[in-house]
Amino acid sequence: MSKLPDGRSEEVFEDFKSPYTEAQALVEANRCLYCYDAPCITKCPTSINIPEFIRKIATDNVKGSAKTIFDSNILGMSCARVCPVEVLCVGDCVYTAMGVPPIQIGKLQRYATDKAFEQEWDFFSAGPDTGKSVGLIGGGPASLAAAHELRLLGHAVTIYDKRDVLGGLNTTGVAPYKMPAARSVEEVDWVLSIGGIDVRTGVSVPEDISFEQIEADHDAVFVGFGLGPDRLMSVEGSDLAGIVGAVDAIEQFKLGSFDLEGVWNALIIGGGNTAIDAVREFIGLGVDRVTMVYRGTEAGMSGYTHEWKEAKMEGALAQYQAVPIAFIGEEGRVTAVRCQRLDLDKKPIAGSEFELAADLVLMAIGQSKLGDLLADVDGIEVQWGRIAVDENQATGRPGWFAGGDCANGGKEVVNAADEGKRAARAIHAHLTEAN
């Protein structure tokens, strides 16, 4: 397993959703109606046969249940923890329309996949060597899913990643009360256990190795390098110390430690899922007052409603229809944020300025897109910073495929897993046709 340092800030967090015991899993599994045309399957991006894996739990065939899950989604363990099941499979459970509590699909999936990890069940082996190799840029969920599928099909694969650990946002960005970095790294090692996956960490593309060289070294290329740095604001005082990107901050305390000495008031700018995660995380880290500042209404937040409800129960505060217009500081460090109210059309309201005390400001207003790195590569089209792909994740350059956030703009882990696997099968078809 890749080594993570001890004493990480994330270690203070406990599991938000406690796992099922065997008895609880059996009771819940036996509530399932095993629908013939199960809408939960349709709502799952990786199309896991949910009624089948649940029935196997109910009949005490947990190993078979885990195999059913992993056959569709090799990242089924992490997805069981981080998927927004409330708006995916669970949200479409037929029980919901009946006014009955839906089947807890995510918790049942976690029960089966956790058991597979604990028992070290070995389900997969690499296929016969095809003599072909694929270079994968980025080591996040899309690339991991693609690499595993490619090995099943017998192709050699090499993953290039700029960090020292793989896993992408599963390792560096997922809220630790959902899944700590160590659990993500464990999943990475489990995926790599199929063998034959060459991993080159600490390699930044195109700085350390060019796209041209990767193309020359491999028969096909998969791009899965995710999103770029946090977006910041260009207003007065934005260069003060204590103003940081939320994604960078989360990565810092997941992989190391985050110094909160002297931080009593933290402001989180934004209203998406990253903002909500940051709010809950800094409450969990012991910051006395954590306030989200969002330019729209509460109903208009893009973050998941159920997550924000939990944040409010934990003590989160909010300022709606407000936007920072200046950062105020002393001795080079932020001490307050001057904000202005906006109307329902998000236009400034004259005379509505106010100040909020702040020892720390996290910017969660989005991340830059990295697709532009490939803008000069012939045949690859970049649209609004995203790599354009077809239904098979193929770009316009023969042999080049892409998936995950760099292509979809920032969706869920389960979407990345689906796109990586789909791309791998398309790559296999491309390499086979090439013969």
C-alpha positions as CSV (number, residue, x, y, z in Angstrom):
1,M,0.0,0.0,0.0
2,S,1.2,3.5,-0.7
3,K,2.3,5.2,2.5
4,L,0.4,8.1,3.9
5,P,1.8,10.2,6.7
6,D,0.5,9.6,10.2
7,G,-1.2,12.5,12.1
8,R,-3.3,13.7,9.1
9,S,-5.9,16.3,10.0
10,E,-8.6,14.0,8.5
11,E,-8.1,11.4,11.2
12,V,-10.3,13.3,13.7
13,F,-13.4,12.4,11.6
14,E,-15.5,9.4,12.3
15,D,-17.6,7.5,9.8
16,F,-20.7,9.5,9.1
17,K,-22.8,6.4,8.0
18,S,-22.1,3.4,10.2
19,P,-21.8,0.1,8.4
20,Y,-24.4,-2.6,8.6
21,T,-24.0,-5.6,10.8
22,E,-24.7,-9.0,9.2
23,A,-28.2,-9.0,10.8
24,Q,-29.0,-5.5,9.6
25,A,-27.9,-6.4,6.1
26,L,-30.0,-9.5,6.0
27,V,-33.1,-7.6,7.3
28,E,-32.6,-4.8,4.7
29,A,-31.9,-7.1,1.8
30,N,-35.0,-9.1,2.5
31,R,-37.1,-5.9,2.1
32,C,-36.1,-5.6,-1.5
33,L,-38.9,-6.4,-4.0
34,Y,-36.3,-7.6,-6.7
35,C,-38.1,-5.6,-9.4
36,Y,-38.0,-7.2,-12.9
37,D,-37.6,-3.7,-14.5
38,A,-35.8,-2.2,-11.5
39,P,-35.5,1.6,-11.9
40,C,-32.5,1.6,-9.5
41,I,-30.4,-0.2,-12.2
42,T,-31.3,2.4,-14.8
43,K,-30.3,5.2,-12.4
44,C,-26.9,3.7,-11.7
45,P,-24.3,5.0,-14.2
46,T,-22.5,1.7,-14.1
47,S,-25.7,-0.3,-14.4
48,I,-25.0,-2.6,-11.4
49,N,-27.6,-5.4,-11.2
50,I,-28.8,-4.1,-7.9
51,P,-31.7,-6.6,-7.2
52,E,-29.3,-9.4,-8.0
53,F,-26.5,-8.3,-5.6
54,I,-29.1,-7.7,-2.9
55,R,-30.8,-11.1,-3.4
56,K,-27.4,-12.7,-2.9
57,I,-26.9,-10.9,0.4
58,A,-30.4,-12.2,1.4
59,T,-29.3,-15.8,0.6
60,D,-26.0,-15.4,2.5
61,N,-24.0,-15.4,-0.7
62,V,-22.0,-12.3,0.1
63,K,-19.1,-13.3,-2.1
64,G,-21.4,-13.6,-5.1
65,S,-22.9,-10.3,-4.2
66,A,-19.6,-8.6,-4.2
67,K,-18.7,-10.2,-7.5
68,T,-21.9,-8.9,-9.1
69,I,-21.0,-5.4,-8.0
70,F,-17.4,-5.5,-9.1
71,D,-18.3,-7.0,-12.4
72,S,-20.0,-3.7,-13.2
73,N,-18.0,-1.3,-11.2
74,I,-14.5,-2.1,-10.0
75,L,-14.7,1.0,-7.8
76,G,-17.8,-0.4,-6.1
77,M,-16.3,0.0,-2.6
78,S,-15.7,3.7,-2.8
79,C,-18.9,4.4,-4.7
80,A,-20.8,2.7,-1.9
81,R,-19.5,5.4,0.3
82,V,-19.4,8.5,-1.9
83,C,-22.2,8.1,-4.4
84,P,-25.2,10.5,-3.9
85,V,-27.5,7.5,-3.7
86,E,-30.3,9.8,-2.6
87,V,-30.5,11.2,-6.2
88,L,-29.4,8.0,-8.0
89,C,-30.4,4.4,-7.2
90,V,-32.1,5.0,-3.8
91,G,-33.9,8.0,-5.1
92,D,-35.6,5.9,-7.8
93,C,-36.4,2.9,-5.5
94,V,-40.1,1.9,-6.1
95,Y,-40.7,2.1,-2.4
96,T,-40.3,5.9,-2.5
97,A,-43.4,6.3,-4.7
98,M,-45.3,4.1,-2.3
99,G,-44.4,6.3,0.7
100,V,-42.2,3.6,2.2
101,P,-38.5,4.1,3.2
102,P,-36.4,3.1,0.2
103,I,-34.0,0.2,0.2
104,Q,-30.6,1.4,1.5
105,I,-28.7,0.3,-1.6
106,G,-25.5,2.1,-0.8
107,K,-25.2,0.6,2.7
108,L,-25.9,-2.9,1.3
109,Q,-23.3,-2.4,-1.4
110,R,-20.8,-1.2,1.2
111,Y,-21.6,-4.3,3.3
112,A,-20.7,-6.7,0.4
113,T,-17.7,-4.8,-0.9
114,D,-16.2,-4.3,2.5
115,K,-16.5,-8.0,3.2
116,A,-14.6,-8.6,-0.1
117,F,-11.8,-6.4,1.1
118,E,-11.7,-7.9,4.5
119,Q,-11.6,-11.5,3.2
120,E,-9.3,-10.6,0.3
121,W,-11.5,-12.3,-2.2
122,D,-9.7,-12.5,-5.6
123,F,-12.2,-12.2,-8.4
124,F,-10.1,-11.1,-11.4
125,S,-7.0,-12.0,-13.4
126,A,-5.3,-10.4,-16.3
127,G,-6.1,-11.7,-19.8
128,P,-3.6,-13.2,-22.2
129,D,-1.0,-10.7,-23.4
130,T,-2.0,-8.9,-26.5
131,G,1.4,-7.2,-27.1
132,K,-0.4,-3.8,-27.0
133,S,0.1,-1.0,-24.4
134,V,-2.0,1.9,-23.3
135,G,-0.7,5.1,-21.5
136,L,-3.2,6.6,-19.0
137,I,-2.6,10.2,-18.0
138,G,-3.9,10.8,-14.4
139,G,-4.5,8.2,-11.7
140,G,-8.0,9.0,-10.6
141,P,-11.2,6.8,-10.8
142,A,-11.6,7.0,-14.6
143,S,-8.0,5.9,-15.2
144,L,-8.2,3.2,-12.6
145,A,-11.4,1.7,-14.0
146,A,-9.9,1.9,-17.5
147,A,-6.6,0.3,-16.4
148,H,-8.3,-2.6,-14.7
149,E,-10.6,-3.3,-17.7
150,L,-7.6,-3.1,-20.1
151,R,-5.7,-5.6,-18.0
152,L,-8.7,-8.0,-18.1
153,L,-8.5,-7.7,-21.9
154,G,-4.7,-8.4,-21.9
155,H,-3.2,-5.0,-22.7
156,A,-0.2,-3.6,-20.9
157,V,-1.0,-0.3,-19.2
158,T,1.0,2.5,-17.6
159,I,-0.5,5.2,-15.4
160,Y,1.2,8.6,-15.2
161,D,0.3,10.8,-12.2
162,K,1.8,14.0,-10.8
163,R,1.1,13.0,-7.2
164,D,2.9,10.4,-5.1
165,V,-0.4,8.6,-4.4
166,L,-3.1,7.5,-6.9
167,G,-6.9,7.8,-6.5
168,G,-7.5,11.3,-7.7
169,L,-10.2,13.1,-5.7
170,N,-11.1,9.8,-4.0
171,T,-7.8,10.2,-2.2
172,T,-7.4,13.9,-2.1
173,G,-10.9,15.4,-2.1
174,V,-13.6,13.2,-0.8
175,A,-14.9,14.3,2.6
176,P,-13.2,12.2,5.3
177,Y,-16.4,11.5,7.1
178,K,-17.5,9.6,3.9
179,M,-14.1,8.0,3.1
180,P,-10.6,8.8,4.4
181,A,-7.6,8.9,2.1
182,A,-6.3,5.6,3.5
183,R,-9.4,3.8,2.5
184,S,-9.1,5.2,-1.1
185,V,-5.4,4.1,-1.2
186,E,-6.5,0.6,-0.1
187,E,-8.9,0.5,-3.0
188,V,-6.2,1.6,-5.4
189,D,-3.9,-1.2,-4.2
190,W,-6.8,-3.7,-4.6
191,V,-7.4,-2.5,-8.2
192,L,-3.7,-2.8,-9.0
193,S,-3.5,-6.3,-7.5
194,I,-4.7,-7.6,-10.9
195,G,-1.0,-7.2,-11.9
196,G,0.7,-5.7,-14.9
197,I,-0.2,-2.1,-14.2
198,D,2.9,0.1,-14.3
199,V,2.5,3.1,-12.1
200,R,4.7,6.2,-12.5
201,T,3.9,8.7,-9.8
202,G,5.5,12.1,-9.4
203,V,5.3,12.6,-13.2
204,S,3.6,15.7,-14.5
205,V,2.3,15.7,-18.0
206,P,3.3,17.5,-20.2
207,E,6.1,19.1,-18.0
208,D,8.0,15.9,-17.3
209,I,6.9,13.8,-20.3
210,S,5.3,15.2,-23.4
211,F,2.0,14.1,-24.9
212,E,4.0,13.2,-28.0
213,Q,6.3,10.9,-26.1
214,I,3.4,9.1,-24.4
215,E,1.8,8.6,-27.8
216,A,5.1,7.3,-29.2
217,D,5.5,4.9,-26.2
218,H,2.0,3.4,-26.4
219,D,-0.5,2.1,-28.9
220,A,-3.4,4.1,-27.4
221,V,-3.8,6.9,-24.9
222,F,-6.4,7.6,-22.2
223,V,-6.7,11.0,-20.7
224,G,-8.2,11.1,-17.2
225,F,-6.4,14.0,-15.4
226,G,-9.5,15.5,-13.8
227,L,-9.9,19.2,-13.1
228,G,-7.4,22.0,-12.5
229,P,-6.7,24.4,-9.6
230,D,-9.4,26.2,-7.6
231,R,-10.8,29.4,-9.2
232,L,-10.1,32.5,-7.1
233,M,-11.6,35.9,-7.1
234,S,-10.0,39.0,-8.5
235,V,-11.1,41.6,-6.0
236,E,-9.3,43.9,-3.7
237,G,-7.2,42.0,-1.1
238,S,-7.5,38.7,-2.8
239,D,-3.7,38.1,-2.4
240,L,-3.9,38.2,1.5
241,A,-2.7,35.2,3.4
242,G,-5.5,33.0,4.7
243,I,-7.4,33.0,1.4
244,V,-7.1,29.6,-0.1
245,G,-8.8,27.3,-2.6
246,A,-11.2,24.9,-1.0
247,V,-9.9,21.9,-3.0
248,D,-6.3,22.7,-2.1
249,A,-7.3,23.0,1.6
250,I,-9.1,19.7,1.6
251,E,-6.2,17.9,0.0
252,Q,-3.9,19.4,2.6
253,F,-5.7,18.1,5.6
254,K,-6.5,14.7,3.9
255,L,-2.9,14.0,3.0
256,G,-1.2,16.0,5.8
257,S,-2.1,18.5,8.4
258,F,-3.9,21.9,8.2
259,D,-2.8,24.6,10.7
260,L,-5.9,26.1,12.3
261,E,-4.1,28.0,15.1
262,G,-5.9,31.3,15.6
263,V,-8.8,30.4,13.2
264,W,-12.1,31.1,14.9
265,N,-14.2,32.4,11.9
266,A,-14.0,30.5,8.6
267,L,-15.9,31.7,5.5
268,I,-16.6,29.3,2.7
269,I,-17.4,31.1,-0.6
270,G,-19.7,29.1,-2.8
271,G,-22.9,26.9,-2.8
272,G,-21.9,23.7,-4.5
273,N,-21.0,20.3,-3.1
274,T,-17.3,21.3,-2.5
275,A,-18.5,24.3,-0.5
276,I,-20.8,22.1,1.6
277,D,-18.1,19.5,2.2
278,A,-15.7,22.3,3.3
279,V,-18.2,23.7,5.7
280,R,-18.8,20.3,7.4
281,E,-15.1,19.5,7.4
282,F,-14.0,22.7,9.1
283,I,-16.8,22.4,11.7
284,G,-15.5,18.9,12.3
285,L,-11.9,20.2,12.7
286,G,-13.1,22.4,15.5
287,V,-13.5,25.9,14.0
288,D,-15.9,27.8,16.2
289,R,-17.9,29.6,13.5
290,V,-18.2,28.4,9.9
291,T,-20.3,30.4,7.5
292,M,-21.1,29.7,3.8
293,V,-21.4,32.8,1.6
294,Y,-23.5,32.1,-1.5
295,R,-24.6,34.5,-4.2
296,G,-28.0,32.8,-4.7
297,T,-30.9,31.7,-2.6
298,E,-30.8,28.5,-0.4
299,A,-33.2,26.8,-2.8
300,G,-30.9,27.7,-5.7
301,M,-27.8,26.0,-4.3
302,S,-26.2,23.5,-6.6
303,G,-25.0,21.3,-3.7
304,Y,-27.1,18.4,-2.6
305,T,-30.0,19.3,-0.3
306,H,-29.5,16.4,2.0
307,E,-25.8,17.3,2.5
308,W,-26.7,20.9,3.4
309,K,-29.4,19.8,5.8
310,E,-26.8,17.8,7.7
311,A,-24.4,20.7,7.7
312,K,-27.0,23.0,9.3
313,M,-27.7,20.4,11.9
314,E,-24.0,20.4,12.7
315,G,-24.0,24.2,13.2
316,A,-23.3,25.7,9.8
317,L,-24.3,29.3,9.2
318,A,-25.1,30.9,5.9
319,Q,-25.3,34.3,4.2
320,Y,-27.4,34.0,1.0
321,Q,-27.6,36.4,-1.9
322,A,-24.2,37.8,-0.9
323,V,-20.9,38.1,-2.7
324,P,-17.4,39.3,-1.6
325,I,-16.4,42.6,-3.0
326,A,-13.2,43.1,-1.0
327,F,-11.0,41.2,1.5
328,I,-9.7,43.2,4.4
329,G,-6.6,42.4,6.3
330,E,-4.0,43.3,8.9
331,E,-0.3,42.6,8.6
332,G,-0.9,40.8,5.3
333,R,-3.5,38.3,6.6
334,V,-7.2,38.4,6.0
335,T,-9.4,39.5,9.0
336,A,-12.7,40.3,7.3
337,V,-14.6,40.1,4.1
338,R,-16.7,43.0,2.8
339,C,-19.8,41.6,1.0
340,Q,-22.7,43.0,-1.0
341,R,-26.2,41.7,-1.2
342,L,-27.6,40.7,-4.6
343,D,-31.2,40.7,-5.8
344,L,-32.9,37.6,-7.2
345,D,-31.3,38.3,-10.6
346,K,-27.9,38.3,-8.9
347,K,-27.5,42.1,-9.4
348,P,-25.9,44.2,-6.7
349,I,-28.2,46.1,-4.3
350,A,-27.0,49.6,-3.7
351,G,-26.1,50.4,-0.1
352,S,-26.3,46.7,1.0
353,E,-22.6,46.3,1.9
354,F,-21.7,44.5,5.1
355,E,-18.6,42.9,6.7
356,L,-18.0,39.4,8.1
357,A,-15.1,38.6,10.4
358,A,-12.8,36.0,8.8
359,D,-9.6,34.3,10.0
360,L,-9.7,31.9,7.0
361,V,-11.5,32.1,3.7
362,L,-12.0,29.1,1.4
363,M,-12.8,29.7,-2.2
364,A,-15.2,27.0,-3.5
365,I,-16.4,28.7,-6.6
366,G,-15.3,26.0,-9.0
367,Q,-12.1,24.6,-10.6
368,S,-10.4,25.4,-13.8
369,K,-10.6,23.0,-16.7
370,L,-7.5,21.2,-17.9
371,G,-8.7,20.3,-21.4
372,D,-6.9,23.3,-22.8
373,L,-3.6,21.5,-22.2
374,L,-4.6,19.4,-25.2
375,A,-5.9,22.3,-27.3
376,D,-2.8,22.2,-29.6
377,V,-2.9,18.4,-30.1
378,D,-4.1,17.8,-33.6
379,G,-7.6,16.2,-33.8
380,I,-8.6,16.8,-30.2
381,E,-11.4,19.3,-29.7
382,V,-11.7,21.2,-26.5
383,Q,-15.1,22.8,-25.6
384,W,-15.3,25.2,-22.7
385,G,-12.2,23.6,-21.3
386,R,-13.5,20.0,-21.6
387,I,-12.2,17.4,-23.9
388,A,-14.8,16.5,-26.5
389,V,-15.6,12.8,-26.8
390,D,-18.1,10.6,-28.5
391,E,-20.3,7.9,-26.8
392,N,-17.3,5.6,-26.6
393,Q,-15.1,8.3,-24.9
394,A,-13.1,8.6,-28.1
395,T,-11.6,12.0,-29.1
396,G,-11.1,13.1,-32.7
397,R,-7.5,11.9,-32.7
398,P,-7.2,8.2,-33.5
399,G,-6.2,6.1,-30.5
400,W,-6.9,8.9,-28.0
401,F,-9.7,8.6,-25.5
402,A,-10.7,10.6,-22.4
403,G,-13.0,10.3,-19.4
404,G,-13.8,11.6,-16.0
405,D,-13.9,15.2,-15.0
406,C,-11.6,16.4,-17.8
407,A,-14.3,15.2,-20.3
408,N,-17.6,15.5,-18.3
409,G,-16.8,18.8,-16.5
410,G,-17.0,17.4,-13.0
411,K,-19.5,14.6,-12.2
412,E,-19.5,11.8,-9.7
413,V,-17.0,9.0,-9.1
414,V,-19.5,6.5,-10.5
415,N,-19.6,8.5,-13.7
416,A,-15.8,8.4,-14.0
417,A,-15.8,4.6,-13.3
418,D,-18.4,4.1,-16.1
419,E,-16.5,6.3,-18.6
420,G,-13.2,4.7,-17.9
421,K,-14.6,1.2,-18.4
422,R,-16.4,2.2,-21.5
423,A,-13.3,3.8,-22.9
424,A,-11.3,0.7,-22.2
425,R,-13.6,-1.5,-24.2
426,A,-13.5,1.1,-27.1
427,I,-9.7,1.1,-26.8
428,H,-9.7,-2.7,-27.1
429,A,-11.9,-2.5,-30.2
430,H,-9.5,0.1,-31.7
431,L,-6.4,-2.0,-31.0
432,T,-8.1,-5.2,-32.3
433,E,-9.2,-3.4,-35.5
434,A,-5.6,-2.1,-35.8
435,N,-4.4,-5.7,-36.2
